[in-house]
Amino acid sequence: MTQLTGRPIMGVPGELGGRPVPADLLTGVRTALVGLAAVGVPVLGLWVITPYADDGAAGATRLAAALWLLGHGAPVLRGPSEAPLSVTPLLLGVLAVVRLYRAGAALERRRGLRSRWGGPVALWSGYCAVAVGVALHCAGAGLFRSRLLLDVPVVAVVAGAAVAAGVRSADRDARAHPVLDALFDRLPPPYRPVGGAAAVRAAALAAGAGLVAAGGVLVAVSAVLAAAAGGGRGAALLGGGPAAVAGLVLLAVALLPNAVVWGAAYALGTGFAVGSGTAVAPAGTALGPLPEFPLLALLPAEGPGGWRWAALLLPVLAGVVPTLLLGRAALRAEEPWPPAATAVAGLAAALLTGAGAAALGWLSGGALAAERMARLGPVPWWTGLAAAGWVALTAVPGVLLVRHLAQGAPDLAGLARRSALRLRAGAYAAVLRLSGHRAPVDRTDGADGADGADRTDRADVG
């Protein structure tokens, strides 16, 4: 009786040591509903406090459904002209992927003797069932309209990838880096970084984190400069009332990761667009009429780059950490990498970073409407090439230098230790001379230099 009242009935272990499939199905439904609530509660709250709202509660729930679909990368149509809206709020997407990833990992840890994919498929099915309901609710006439045959498959692909990644992360029998290991195994021995897949992946993640940090720095600097200038283009936003301002702020927070990715593209030199025929890059900025939105108020003024070329230093700094990681891993591996293999590892990390930058550039951009606002964000392939080039320019020669210095590190450490001992013995001798005692004998060059110097100092002081 205690077991039945202390846990949900659907969570009781089945005959094969794991939870029954309906429980995993409900887990998928709950995961989707939690994400939908995270979007719907603020939207409904703003609708409640908005005086004389144009739409009823159904319009607010349709807006929440559209935002939930957009967070998964599923495009929707806006207005009676059915203008495409495909800019993905990356913050909503990250939250959805993290929830699915954790749910998949939890299922894998407690699957017992069931087949590996029984529970995850049920989890994915439950999530997709909610996606079908959300798309149907948003498919009718209104300000935002979904397309069932397009949006549901996009959500299904994102959910399946996130669940599969979570399952694989919790599977101890899975090979850690199968693709990289297979590629490295095909290389000739002088160019093969043996056991270097984990180090290459860590270096690529470090480089990507550095580029994202560079984008965040540029966004923060732009915000400070805009505040110092007195608001500029964003000052008119304060006249829309508390509910309008709160809605714009929440939307800006959801799109803040997009702005960080755009800032990273700016630091790489490729820049981004905020409409057809526009460009925002260190070389210069060309803007046309822009909608009133907080993040767009942070764009640099039109004109040539000037001092903004200094942003190109940030990708160089982002390549320092992966350089150190790979340079040290080259000598710490079971089979130390030759110089050619070390350079190959740096190049592989650069290519992985470029692939990630291209993916983020594609996800962060899209369209806000037809015609002029049909193109926003960086060009994905150009951003990926720039990221790979900057990281390769820093990492490939850097890892060879770090490897060379790490090879001589023990000798340098011994030299530093002996120099410190000589300085200490000299200081003791100077103090004893000033006090009238006999200076000690310098024995720091011997094998037991430190102990000999200490014993001599103690004898002289005595």
C-alpha positions as CSV (number, residue, x, y, z in Angstrom):
1,M,0.0,0.0,0.0
2,T,2.9,2.4,0.8
3,Q,4.4,1.8,-2.6
4,L,1.1,2.6,-4.4
5,T,0.5,5.8,-2.4
6,G,4.2,7.0,-2.5
7,R,4.5,7.1,-6.3
8,P,2.3,7.4,-9.3
9,I,0.7,4.1,-10.5
10,M,2.0,4.7,-14.0
11,G,5.5,4.8,-12.6
12,V,5.4,1.3,-11.1
13,P,8.2,-0.9,-12.6
14,G,7.0,-3.3,-15.3
15,E,7.8,-7.0,-15.7
16,L,11.2,-6.3,-17.4
17,G,12.5,-3.9,-14.8
18,G,11.5,-0.6,-16.4
19,R,8.4,1.7,-16.4
20,P,5.5,0.8,-18.8
21,V,5.3,2.5,-22.1
22,P,2.2,4.6,-21.2
23,A,4.3,6.2,-18.4
24,D,6.9,7.2,-21.0
25,L,4.2,8.5,-23.3
26,L,2.8,10.7,-20.5
27,T,6.4,11.9,-19.8
28,G,6.6,13.2,-23.4
29,V,3.2,14.8,-23.0
30,R,4.2,16.4,-19.7
31,T,7.5,17.7,-21.2
32,A,5.7,19.4,-24.1
33,L,3.1,20.9,-21.8
34,V,5.7,22.3,-19.4
35,G,7.4,24.1,-22.3
36,L,4.0,25.3,-23.7
37,A,3.1,26.6,-20.2
38,A,6.4,28.5,-20.0
39,V,5.4,30.3,-23.2
40,G,1.7,30.6,-22.6
41,V,1.6,31.9,-19.0
42,P,3.5,35.2,-19.8
43,V,1.4,35.7,-23.0
44,L,-1.9,35.2,-21.1
45,G,-0.6,37.4,-18.3
46,L,0.1,40.2,-20.7
47,W,-3.3,39.7,-22.3
48,V,-5.0,40.1,-18.9
49,I,-3.2,43.3,-18.0
50,T,-3.6,44.8,-21.5
51,P,-6.6,47.3,-21.6
52,Y,-8.9,47.0,-24.6
53,A,-7.2,44.0,-26.1
54,D,-8.0,43.5,-29.7
55,D,-8.2,39.7,-29.5
56,G,-9.8,37.5,-26.9
57,A,-8.3,34.6,-25.0
58,A,-8.3,32.5,-28.1
59,G,-6.0,35.0,-29.8
60,A,-3.6,35.0,-26.9
61,T,-3.4,31.2,-26.9
62,R,-2.8,31.2,-30.6
63,L,0.1,33.6,-30.1
64,A,1.5,31.3,-27.4
65,A,1.1,28.3,-29.8
66,A,2.9,30.2,-32.6
67,L,5.8,31.1,-30.3
68,W,6.1,27.5,-29.1
69,L,6.3,26.3,-32.7
70,L,8.8,29.0,-33.6
71,G,10.9,27.9,-30.7
72,H,11.3,24.6,-32.4
73,G,12.2,26.1,-35.7
74,A,8.8,25.6,-37.3
75,P,7.8,28.6,-39.4
76,V,4.4,30.2,-39.2
77,L,2.5,32.7,-41.4
78,R,1.6,36.2,-40.1
79,G,-1.3,38.4,-41.1
80,P,-3.9,38.3,-43.8
81,S,-1.1,38.5,-46.4
82,E,0.4,35.3,-45.0
83,A,3.9,36.8,-44.7
84,P,6.4,34.2,-43.6
85,L,7.7,34.3,-40.0
86,S,10.7,32.0,-39.5
87,V,13.1,33.6,-37.0
88,T,13.6,31.1,-34.3
89,P,13.7,32.5,-30.7
90,L,16.8,30.5,-29.7
91,L,16.1,30.9,-25.9
92,L,12.8,29.0,-26.4
93,G,14.5,26.4,-28.6
94,V,17.3,25.8,-26.1
95,L,14.8,25.3,-23.2
96,A,12.9,22.8,-25.3
97,V,16.0,20.9,-26.4
98,V,17.4,20.7,-22.8
99,R,14.1,19.4,-21.4
100,L,13.9,16.7,-24.1
101,Y,17.6,15.8,-23.7
102,R,17.2,15.4,-19.9
103,A,14.1,13.3,-20.3
104,G,15.8,11.0,-22.8
105,A,18.8,10.6,-20.5
106,A,16.6,9.8,-17.6
107,L,14.7,7.1,-19.6
108,E,18.0,5.5,-20.6
109,R,19.2,5.3,-17.0
110,R,16.1,3.5,-15.8
111,R,15.2,1.4,-18.9
112,G,16.0,-1.9,-17.1
113,L,15.8,-4.9,-19.5
114,R,13.6,-3.3,-22.1
115,S,14.7,-2.6,-25.6
116,R,16.8,0.4,-25.9
117,W,14.4,2.5,-28.0
118,G,11.1,1.5,-26.5
119,G,10.9,4.2,-23.9
120,P,12.4,7.0,-26.0
121,V,10.0,6.3,-28.9
122,A,7.1,6.6,-26.5
123,L,8.5,9.8,-25.1
124,W,8.9,11.2,-28.6
125,S,5.4,10.1,-29.6
126,G,3.9,11.9,-26.6
127,Y,5.7,15.1,-27.4
128,C,4.7,15.0,-31.0
129,A,1.1,14.4,-30.0
130,V,1.1,17.7,-28.2
131,A,2.7,19.3,-31.2
132,V,-0.1,18.1,-33.4
133,G,-2.7,19.7,-31.0
134,V,-0.8,22.9,-30.9
135,A,-0.5,23.1,-34.7
136,L,-4.2,22.4,-35.1
137,H,-5.1,25.1,-32.6
138,C,-3.0,27.6,-34.6
139,A,-4.1,26.5,-38.0
140,G,-7.3,28.5,-38.3
141,A,-7.8,32.1,-39.3
142,G,-6.0,34.6,-37.2
143,L,-2.9,36.8,-36.8
144,F,-0.6,33.8,-36.8
145,R,-1.3,30.6,-38.7
146,S,0.6,27.3,-38.7
147,R,0.9,24.7,-41.4
148,L,0.3,21.3,-40.0
149,L,2.2,19.3,-42.7
150,L,5.3,21.5,-42.3
151,D,5.4,22.5,-38.7
152,V,4.7,19.1,-37.1
153,P,7.6,17.3,-39.0
154,V,10.0,20.1,-37.9
155,V,9.0,19.7,-34.3
156,A,9.3,15.9,-34.7
157,V,12.8,16.1,-36.1
158,V,14.0,18.5,-33.3
159,A,12.4,16.3,-30.6
160,G,13.8,13.1,-32.0
161,A,17.3,14.5,-32.2
162,A,17.2,15.9,-28.7
163,V,15.8,12.6,-27.2
164,A,18.4,10.5,-29.2
165,A,21.2,12.7,-27.9
166,G,20.0,12.3,-24.3
167,V,19.7,8.5,-24.7
168,R,23.2,8.3,-26.1
169,S,24.7,10.5,-23.4
170,A,23.4,8.1,-20.7
171,D,24.5,4.9,-22.6
172,R,27.8,3.7,-21.2
173,D,28.3,1.2,-24.0
174,A,28.1,3.8,-26.7
175,R,31.3,4.9,-28.4
176,A,32.1,8.4,-27.3
177,H,33.1,9.9,-30.6
178,P,32.4,7.4,-33.4
179,V,32.5,9.7,-36.4
180,L,35.8,11.5,-35.3
181,D,37.4,8.2,-34.4
182,A,36.5,6.7,-37.8
183,L,37.8,9.7,-39.7
184,F,41.1,9.7,-37.7
185,D,41.6,6.0,-38.2
186,R,41.6,6.5,-42.0
187,L,44.5,8.9,-41.8
188,P,48.2,7.8,-42.3
189,P,50.0,7.2,-39.0
190,P,52.1,10.5,-39.2
191,Y,48.9,12.5,-39.5
192,R,46.7,10.5,-37.0
193,P,46.1,12.0,-33.6
194,V,45.6,8.7,-31.7
195,G,42.9,9.0,-29.1
196,G,42.4,12.6,-29.9
197,A,38.7,12.7,-30.7
198,A,37.7,13.8,-27.2
199,A,40.4,16.5,-27.1
200,V,39.4,17.8,-30.6
201,R,35.7,17.9,-29.5
202,A,36.6,19.8,-26.3
203,A,38.7,22.2,-28.2
204,A,35.9,22.9,-30.7
205,L,33.4,23.5,-27.9
206,A,35.9,25.9,-26.2
207,A,36.3,27.7,-29.5
208,G,32.6,27.9,-30.0
209,A,32.1,29.2,-26.5
210,G,34.7,31.8,-27.1
211,L,33.0,33.0,-30.2
212,V,29.7,33.1,-28.4
213,A,31.3,35.1,-25.6
214,A,32.7,37.5,-28.2
215,G,29.2,38.1,-29.5
216,G,27.9,38.6,-25.9
217,V,30.7,41.2,-25.3
218,L,29.7,43.1,-28.5
219,V,26.0,43.1,-27.5
220,A,26.9,44.3,-24.0
221,V,29.1,47.1,-25.4
222,S,26.4,48.1,-27.8
223,A,23.8,48.3,-25.0
224,V,26.2,50.5,-22.9
225,L,26.8,52.8,-25.8
226,A,23.1,53.1,-26.6
227,A,22.3,53.9,-23.0
228,A,25.0,56.5,-22.9
229,A,23.6,58.1,-26.0
230,G,20.2,58.5,-24.4
231,G,18.2,55.7,-26.0
232,G,18.3,56.8,-29.6
233,R,16.0,54.6,-31.7
234,G,14.7,52.7,-28.7
235,A,13.4,55.8,-26.8
236,A,10.1,55.7,-28.6
237,L,9.3,52.2,-27.2
238,L,8.6,53.6,-23.8
239,G,5.4,55.3,-25.0
240,G,3.4,52.2,-25.6
241,G,2.2,51.6,-22.1
242,P,3.4,49.1,-19.4
243,A,1.9,46.0,-21.1
244,A,3.4,46.8,-24.5
245,V,6.8,47.5,-22.9
246,A,6.7,44.3,-20.9
247,G,5.8,42.3,-24.0
248,L,8.7,43.8,-26.0
249,V,11.1,43.2,-23.2
250,L,10.0,39.5,-22.9
251,L,10.3,39.1,-26.7
252,A,13.8,40.7,-26.6
253,V,14.9,38.3,-23.9
254,A,13.7,35.4,-26.0
255,L,15.7,36.7,-28.9
256,L,18.8,37.7,-27.0
257,P,20.7,34.5,-27.9
258,N,19.9,35.4,-31.6
259,A,21.5,38.8,-31.0
260,V,24.6,37.1,-29.4
261,V,25.0,34.9,-32.5
262,W,24.7,37.9,-34.7
263,G,27.3,39.6,-32.6
264,A,29.6,36.7,-33.1
265,A,29.1,36.9,-36.9
266,Y,30.0,40.6,-36.6
267,A,33.2,39.8,-34.7
268,L,34.1,37.2,-37.4
269,G,33.9,40.0,-40.0
270,T,31.1,38.5,-42.1
271,G,28.4,40.5,-40.3
272,F,24.7,40.1,-40.8
273,A,21.6,41.6,-42.5
274,V,18.5,43.2,-41.0
275,G,16.6,43.3,-44.2
276,S,17.2,43.0,-47.9
277,G,19.9,45.3,-49.1
278,T,21.4,45.9,-45.6
279,A,24.7,45.0,-44.0
280,V,26.1,45.3,-40.5
281,A,29.8,44.4,-40.4
282,P,33.1,45.9,-39.1
283,A,33.7,47.2,-42.7
284,G,30.7,49.4,-42.4
285,T,26.9,49.6,-41.7
286,A,24.2,50.2,-44.3
287,L,20.6,50.3,-42.8
288,G,17.2,51.3,-44.1
289,P,14.0,51.9,-42.2
290,L,13.8,49.5,-39.2
291,P,10.9,48.5,-37.0
292,E,10.9,49.7,-33.4
293,F,12.4,46.9,-31.4
294,P,14.8,47.0,-28.4
295,L,17.5,44.8,-29.9
296,L,17.4,46.7,-33.2
297,A,18.1,49.9,-31.3
298,L,21.6,48.4,-30.5
299,L,22.7,48.4,-34.1
300,P,25.7,50.6,-34.9
301,A,25.2,53.8,-36.7
302,E,25.4,53.9,-40.5
303,G,28.8,54.6,-42.1
304,P,32.2,53.1,-42.4
305,G,33.7,50.8,-39.8
306,G,36.5,52.9,-38.3
307,W,37.4,51.8,-34.8
308,R,34.9,48.9,-35.1
309,W,37.6,46.9,-36.9
310,A,38.9,46.2,-33.4
311,A,36.1,43.6,-33.1
312,L,38.2,41.3,-35.3
313,L,40.6,40.7,-32.3
314,L,37.9,38.8,-30.4
315,P,38.0,35.6,-32.6
316,V,41.8,35.5,-32.1
317,L,41.3,35.5,-28.4
318,A,38.6,32.9,-28.7
319,G,41.2,30.5,-30.2
320,V,43.6,30.7,-27.3
321,V,41.8,28.1,-25.1
322,P,41.5,25.4,-27.8
323,T,45.1,26.0,-28.6
324,L,46.2,25.2,-25.1
325,L,43.9,22.2,-24.8
326,L,45.2,20.6,-28.0
327,G,48.8,21.5,-27.4
328,R,48.9,19.8,-24.0
329,A,46.8,16.8,-25.2
330,A,49.4,16.2,-28.0
331,L,51.9,15.1,-25.3
332,R,49.6,13.6,-22.8
333,A,48.1,11.0,-25.2
334,E,49.0,7.4,-24.9
335,E,50.9,7.8,-28.1
336,P,52.2,11.4,-28.3
337,W,51.2,13.0,-31.5
338,P,53.9,14.0,-34.0
339,P,53.7,17.6,-35.3
340,A,51.7,16.7,-38.4
341,A,49.0,14.9,-36.3
342,T,49.0,17.9,-33.9
343,A,48.3,20.2,-36.8
344,V,45.6,17.9,-38.1
345,A,43.9,18.0,-34.6
346,G,43.9,21.8,-34.7
347,L,42.4,21.8,-38.2
348,A,39.7,19.3,-37.2
349,A,38.7,21.5,-34.2
350,A,38.5,24.5,-36.6
351,L,36.3,22.6,-39.0
352,L,34.0,21.5,-36.2
353,T,33.8,25.0,-34.9
354,G,32.9,26.2,-38.4
355,A,30.1,23.7,-38.8
356,G,28.7,24.7,-35.4
357,A,28.9,28.4,-36.4
358,A,27.1,27.7,-39.7
359,A,24.3,25.9,-37.9
360,L,23.8,28.6,-35.3
361,G,23.9,31.3,-38.0
362,W,21.2,29.4,-39.9
363,L,19.0,28.9,-36.8
364,S,19.3,32.5,-35.6
365,G,18.2,34.1,-38.9
366,G,15.1,33.9,-41.0
367,A,12.3,36.2,-42.1
368,L,10.0,38.6,-40.2
369,A,7.8,39.4,-43.2
370,A,7.8,39.4,-47.0
371,E,9.8,41.7,-49.3
372,R,12.3,43.9,-47.4
373,M,12.2,42.0,-44.0
374,A,12.5,38.6,-45.7
375,R,16.2,38.2,-44.8
376,L,17.6,38.7,-41.3
377,G,20.7,37.3,-39.7
378,P,24.1,36.1,-40.9
379,V,24.8,34.1,-44.1
380,P,25.3,30.6,-42.6
381,W,27.9,29.2,-45.0
382,W,29.9,32.4,-45.0
383,T,29.8,32.6,-41.2
384,G,31.0,28.9,-40.9
385,L,33.9,29.5,-43.3
386,A,34.9,32.6,-41.3
387,A,34.8,30.8,-38.0
388,A,36.8,27.8,-39.3
389,G,39.3,30.2,-40.9
390,W,39.9,32.3,-37.7
391,V,40.2,29.2,-35.5
392,A,42.5,27.5,-37.9
393,L,44.6,30.6,-38.2
394,T,45.0,30.7,-34.4
395,A,45.0,27.0,-33.4
396,V,47.1,25.3,-36.1
397,P,50.3,27.3,-35.4
398,G,49.4,27.7,-31.8
399,V,49.1,24.0,-31.0
400,L,52.5,23.4,-32.6
401,L,54.1,26.1,-30.4
402,V,52.4,24.9,-27.2
403,R,53.5,21.3,-28.0
404,H,57.1,22.5,-28.5
405,L,57.1,24.5,-25.3
406,A,55.4,21.6,-23.4
407,Q,58.2,19.3,-24.5
408,G,60.8,21.5,-22.8
409,A,58.6,22.3,-19.8
410,P,60.4,19.8,-17.3
411,D,63.8,21.4,-18.1
412,L,62.3,24.9,-17.7
413,A,60.8,23.9,-14.4
414,G,64.1,22.5,-13.1
415,L,65.9,25.6,-14.1
416,A,63.3,27.8,-12.3
417,R,63.6,25.6,-9.2
418,R,67.4,25.9,-9.1
419,S,67.3,29.6,-9.7
420,A,64.8,30.1,-6.8
421,L,67.1,28.1,-4.5
422,R,70.1,30.2,-5.5
423,L,68.2,33.4,-4.8
424,R,67.1,32.1,-1.4
425,A,70.6,31.1,-0.4
426,G,71.9,34.5,-1.5
427,A,69.3,36.2,0.6
428,Y,70.3,34.2,3.6
429,A,73.9,35.0,3.1
430,A,73.2,38.7,2.9
431,V,71.2,38.7,6.1
432,L,73.9,36.8,7.9
433,R,76.6,39.2,6.7
434,L,74.6,42.1,8.0
435,S,74.2,40.4,11.4
436,G,77.9,39.6,11.7
437,H,77.7,35.8,11.1
438,R,79.7,33.8,8.6
439,A,78.0,33.4,5.2
440,P,76.8,29.9,4.4
441,V,78.3,27.7,1.6
442,D,76.2,27.7,-1.6
443,R,75.4,24.0,-2.3
444,T,72.3,24.5,-4.4
445,D,73.9,23.1,-7.5
446,G,74.1,19.6,-6.1
447,A,71.6,16.9,-6.3
448,D,70.4,17.7,-2.8
449,G,71.0,21.5,-3.1
450,A,67.9,22.5,-1.2
451,D,68.5,20.2,1.7
452,G,72.2,21.1,1.8
453,A,71.5,24.8,1.8
454,D,69.0,24.4,4.6
455,R,71.4,22.3,6.7
456,T,74.2,24.9,6.2
457,D,72.0,27.8,7.1
458,R,70.9,26.1,10.3
459,A,74.4,25.2,11.3
460,D,75.7,28.7,10.7
461,V,72.8,30.3,12.7
462,G,73.5,27.9,15.5
